[in-house]
Amino acid sequence: MKFKHRLQHTDRFLLRWSRRDLNMEEFQEEFHTWNSEINWPIFIDHAQKGHLAGYFLENVKQAQLTIPEDVQLQLERYQQKILMHHMFLLEFLLELNKHLKDIDHVFLKGWDLAIRGYSSFKVRQISDIDILVNPAQLPALIEVLRNLGASIKIIEYKSRMHQKLEEIHAPIQAIIHGISIDVHTRLFSSTLPYEFNTKKLLQNKELHPYQNQHFSLLSEKDAALFCYLHAHKHILSGWMLKVAVVNDFSYYPTAALKQHALACNAVKDFSEMEQIICEINQMNSKVDFLTLTLFRFLSQRKIVFIESVILTLKRFNSLRIQWRSFGLLFFNLFPQKSYLTKNFGNRSYFVLWIQRTSNFFTLFFKASK
């Protein structure tokens, strides 16, 4: 089933003009034709929220175009802020990497791309540090992080049933000097049907030189498939998607990954990501629902009720069969008090449950602008 996306000119051209593989001649022609129709304040806001600002500025520079002076100034200030944050992250990353020589691990996501030399600090934003570690060495990594001064937050399960059955993908979060380090023992929660074995992933890891050190990364095909499926997870969640992820896909052509997706039991979701890429490139008036969801993030449009229902059903259908039980669904709605206390403070169960429920509806129904 196809849906009308109704993207305005401003958002449509923001996405197009911020693509990493943009044809500069076409960009010049389109910009001269359409720039007078652009709502620049909205363009700036959505470029920053979608992490597209750096890509747009880089394309403007390469195409030797002139954009409004105030737009240039605001985006360059934002770019400088990004660069400073990256330098702060990099300083800690280099220190952390020195202490991980005896721990079986790889770095994920944004730092994977940066270490491979695919992305520039001035263009692609990196918010935090993600590490995949051998579960048996999780205590050793926690000790390293604590010795470096980090505070450790252990994920609280929604219920004893969840704790017994679910393997959370990132059970530990560490914070140091405002930097968030997400510690993964799996690429995805065990609730999803994907077949990724952490020990096998680490056996196939690659060593890459970077900043006079060597860093452990996933094999290229594992990193590529993870890139697509991680984006799929966030699109399906309905929140916390950075639209700039579409540029990450250009580093990893889909044709070489189909067989690997089959081996990892991820063909359906990978195919849906291929469809999203195709529809972004074609920009037809009607698109599939997941592309519509990505466009909603781009335009900062609030979700409507029917969209939240469809997303909920899609998330439910994406679970392994054993996770579609009444007991687990019940505890998703009514988690144990320790879970609520960990996330919302120490008050009565009823007050905490109301706060969590109201946060859910705020997330889905409050306009972003």
C-alpha positions in Angstrom: 0.0 0.0 0.0 1.3 3.4 -1.0 0.8 6.7 1.0 1.1 10.3 -0.2 4.0 11.9 1.6 3.2 15.6 1.0 6.7 16.8 1.5 7.1 20.5 1.0 9.7 21.9 -1.4 11.9 22.9 1.5 12.2 19.5 2.9 12.3 17.7 -0.4 15.3 19.8 -1.5 16.9 19.7 1.9 17.1 15.9 1.6 18.2 15.9 -2.1 20.8 18.7 -1.7 22.2 17.0 1.4 22.9 13.6 -0.3 26.5 12.5 -0.2 26.4 11.2 -3.8 24.8 14.4 -5.3 25.5 15.3 -8.9 26.9 18.8 -8.7 25.7 19.9 -12.1 22.2 18.9 -11.3 22.5 20.6 -7.9 23.6 23.9 -9.5 20.7 23.8 -11.9 18.1 22.9 -9.3 19.4 25.4 -6.8 19.2 28.3 -9.3 15.6 27.2 -10.2 14.2 26.5 -6.7 16.2 28.5 -4.1 13.7 31.4 -4.1 11.0 28.9 -3.0 12.9 27.6 0.0 11.8 28.6 3.5 15.3 29.1 4.9 14.4 29.2 8.6 12.7 25.8 8.3 15.5 24.5 6.1 18.1 25.4 8.8 16.0 23.9 11.6 15.4 20.6 9.8 19.0 20.4 8.5 20.2 20.6 12.1 17.7 18.2 13.6 18.2 15.7 10.8 22.0 16.0 11.0 22.1 17.1 7.4 23.7 20.5 7.8 27.3 19.4 7.3 26.4 17.5 4.1 24.5 20.5 2.7 27.4 22.9 3.4 29.9 20.5 1.8 27.8 20.2 -1.4 27.4 24.0 -1.5 31.2 24.3 -1.3 31.8 21.7 -4.0 29.2 23.2 -6.3 30.6 26.8 -5.7 27.1 28.1 -4.9 26.1 31.2 -2.9 23.4 30.8 -0.3 21.9 33.5 1.8 24.5 35.0 4.2 22.6 34.4 7.4 21.9 30.8 6.4 25.6 30.3 5.7 26.5 31.8 9.0 24.0 29.8 11.1 25.0 26.5 9.5 28.7 27.2 9.8 28.3 28.0 13.5 26.4 24.7 13.9 29.2 22.9 12.0 31.8 24.4 14.3 29.9 23.2 17.3 29.8 19.7 15.8 33.5 19.7 15.1 34.3 20.8 18.7 32.1 17.9 20.0 33.9 15.5 17.7 37.3 16.6 19.0 36.1 16.1 22.5 34.9 12.6 21.7 38.0 11.7 19.8 40.3 12.7 22.8 38.4 10.3 25.0 38.2 7.6 22.3 41.9 7.5 21.9 42.4 7.2 25.7 39.8 4.5 26.0 41.3 2.5 23.1 44.6 2.3 24.9 42.9 0.4 27.7 41.1 -2.2 25.6 44.0 -4.3 24.3 43.1 -7.3 26.4 39.3 -7.0 25.8 37.6 -8.6 22.8 35.6 -5.7 21.3 34.8 -3.6 18.2 33.7 0.0 17.8 30.3 0.5 16.1 28.2 3.0 14.1 29.7 6.5 13.6 33.2 5.7 14.8 33.3 2.7 12.5 32.7 5.0 9.5 35.2 7.6 10.8 38.0 5.1 11.5 37.5 3.5 8.1 38.0 7.0 6.6 34.6 7.1 5.1 33.2 10.2 6.9 34.5 13.6 7.8 34.1 15.2 11.2 32.8 18.4 9.6 30.1 16.5 7.7 28.8 13.5 9.6 27.7 13.9 13.2 28.7 11.5 15.9 26.8 11.8 19.2 28.5 9.1 21.4 30.6 6.0 21.5 29.3 2.5 20.9 31.2 -0.7 21.7 30.4 -4.3 21.1 32.1 -6.5 23.6 32.4 -10.3 24.2 29.8 -10.9 27.0 32.3 -12.8 29.0 34.5 -9.7 29.2 31.8 -7.3 30.1 33.0 -7.1 33.8 36.5 -6.3 32.6 35.2 -3.4 30.3 33.1 -2.0 33.2 36.2 -2.0 35.4 38.1 -0.1 32.6 35.4 2.5 32.3 35.1 3.0 36.1 38.9 3.4 36.3 38.6 6.1 33.7 36.1 7.9 35.9 32.8 6.8 34.2 29.6 6.3 36.1 27.8 3.1 35.1 24.1 2.6 34.5 22.8 -1.0 34.2 19.6 -1.6 32.3 16.6 -2.6 34.4 14.3 -5.2 32.9 10.6 -4.6 32.7 9.8 -7.8 34.5 11.4 -11.1 35.8 9.9 -12.7 32.7 11.8 -10.3 30.5 15.0 -10.9 32.5 14.6 -14.6 32.0 13.9 -14.6 28.3 15.4 -11.4 26.8 19.0 -10.6 26.0 19.2 -6.8 25.7 21.6 -5.6 23.0 23.1 -2.8 25.2 22.8 -3.7 28.9 25.3 -1.0 30.1 25.6 2.7 29.6 28.5 4.7 30.9 28.8 8.4 31.3 32.1 10.4 31.6 32.5 14.1 31.2 29.1 14.3 29.4 30.1 11.6 26.9 27.8 8.6 26.6 29.3 5.1 26.0 26.8 2.5 25.0 28.2 -1.0 25.7 26.7 -3.7 23.5 26.9 -7.5 24.0 24.7 -8.1 20.9 24.0 -6.1 17.8 20.2 -6.4 18.4 17.9 -7.6 21.2 17.1 -11.3 21.2 13.4 -10.3 20.6 14.3 -9.7 16.9 14.7 -12.6 14.6 18.2 -11.7 13.2 21.0 -14.3 13.5 24.1 -12.4 14.7 26.4 -14.3 17.0 28.6 -11.9 19.0 31.5 -14.3 19.3 31.5 -15.0 15.5 31.3 -11.3 14.8 34.4 -10.7 17.0 36.3 -13.5 15.4 35.8 -11.9 12.0 36.7 -8.4 13.2 39.2 -6.2 11.3 42.1 -4.0 12.7 42.3 -0.5 11.3 45.0 2.1 11.8 43.7 5.5 13.0 45.4 8.4 14.8 48.6 6.5 15.4 46.7 3.6 17.0 44.9 0.5 15.8 41.1 0.1 16.3 39.0 -3.1 16.1 36.0 -2.9 13.8 33.4 -5.3 12.5 34.1 -6.9 9.1 32.9 -4.7 6.3 30.0 -6.8 5.4 28.8 -7.1 9.0 29.2 -3.4 9.5 27.3 -2.7 6.3 24.4 -5.0 7.2 24.2 -3.6 10.7 24.0 -0.1 9.3 20.9 -0.9 7.3 19.2 -3.0 10.0 20.0 -0.5 12.8 18.3 2.3 10.7 15.3 -0.1 10.1 15.0 -0.6 13.8 14.8 3.2 14.5 12.4 3.8 11.6 10.1 1.1 13.0 10.4 2.5 16.5 8.9 5.7 15.3 11.4 7.9 17.1 15.1 8.9 17.5 16.0 8.6 13.8 18.5 10.9 12.3 17.6 11.3 8.6 21.3 11.7 7.7 21.6 7.9 8.0 20.5 7.8 4.4 24.1 9.0 3.5 25.6 6.1 5.4 24.0 3.7 3.0 26.0 5.1 0.1 29.2 3.7 1.6 27.7 0.2 1.4 25.9 -0.8 -1.9 23.0 -3.1 -1.3 23.8 -5.6 -4.1 26.7 -7.2 -2.2 24.7 -7.7 1.0 21.7 -9.7 -0.1 23.4 -13.1 0.5 24.6 -11.9 3.9 21.1 -10.7 4.8 19.8 -14.2 3.9 22.4 -15.8 6.2 21.5 -13.5 9.1 17.7 -14.1 8.7 17.2 -10.4 7.8 16.0 -10.5 4.2 12.6 -9.0 4.8 13.9 -5.9 6.8 16.9 -5.5 4.5 14.5 -5.5 1.4 12.4 -2.8 3.1 15.5 -0.7 3.5 16.3 -1.2 -0.2 12.8 0.0 -1.0 13.3 3.1 1.1 16.5 4.0 -0.7 14.8 3.5 -4.1 11.9 5.7 -3.1 14.2 8.4 -1.8 16.0 8.5 -5.1 12.8 8.5 -7.2 10.9 10.9 -4.9 7.5 9.9 -6.3 4.3 11.4 -4.8 3.4 8.0 -3.1 5.7 5.9 -1.0 5.6 2.9 1.3 4.8 3.4 4.9 8.4 3.2 6.2 9.5 5.8 3.7 6.6 7.9 4.8 7.9 7.5 8.4 11.4 8.6 7.4 9.9 11.7 5.7 8.0 12.5 8.9 11.3 12.7 10.7 12.7 14.9 8.0 9.8 17.4 8.1 9.4 17.2 11.9 5.8 16.5 11.4 3.8 15.1 14.3 2.6 11.6 14.0 -1.1 10.9 13.6 -3.0 8.2 15.4 -3.3 5.7 12.5 0.5 6.0 11.9 1.2 5.0 15.5 -1.2 2.1 15.2 0.5 0.8 12.0 4.0 1.2 13.6 2.8 -0.7 16.7 1.5 -3.6 14.6 4.7 -3.6 12.5 6.8 -3.8 15.6 4.7 -6.6 17.0 5.0 -8.6 13.7 8.8 -8.1 13.7 9.2 -9.9 17.0 10.2 -13.6 17.3 7.1 -15.8 17.7 7.9 -16.6 21.3 7.8 -12.8 22.2 4.1 -12.5 21.0 2.8 -13.8 24.3 0.2 -12.2 26.6 2.5 -12.3 29.6 5.3 -10.3 27.9 2.8 -7.9 26.4 1.2 -7.4 29.8 4.6 -6.5 31.4 5.4 -4.2 28.5 2.3 -2.2 29.5 2.7 -2.7 33.3 6.5 -3.2 34.1 7.7 -3.9 37.6 8.3 -1.0 39.9 12.1 -1.3 39.9 12.0 -0.6 36.1 9.8 2.5 36.6 11.9 3.7 39.6 15.1 3.4 37.6 13.8 5.5 34.8 11.3 7.9 36.5 12.2 8.3 40.2 11.1 6.9 43.5 7.3 7.4 43.9 4.2 5.3 44.0 3.7 2.8 41.2 0.5 4.5 40.0 2.2 7.9 39.7 5.2 6.4 37.9 3.0 4.4 35.6 1.0 7.6 34.7 4.2 9.5 34.0 5.5 6.7 31.7 2.2 6.5 29.9 2.0 10.3 29.5 5.5 10.3 28.2 4.5 7.8 25.6 1.6 9.9 24.3 3.8 13.0 24.4 6.3 11.2 22.3 3.8 10.2 19.7 1.4 13.1 19.6 3.2 16.3 20.6 4.3 18.4 17.6 8.1 18.8 17.3 7.7 22.4 16.3 
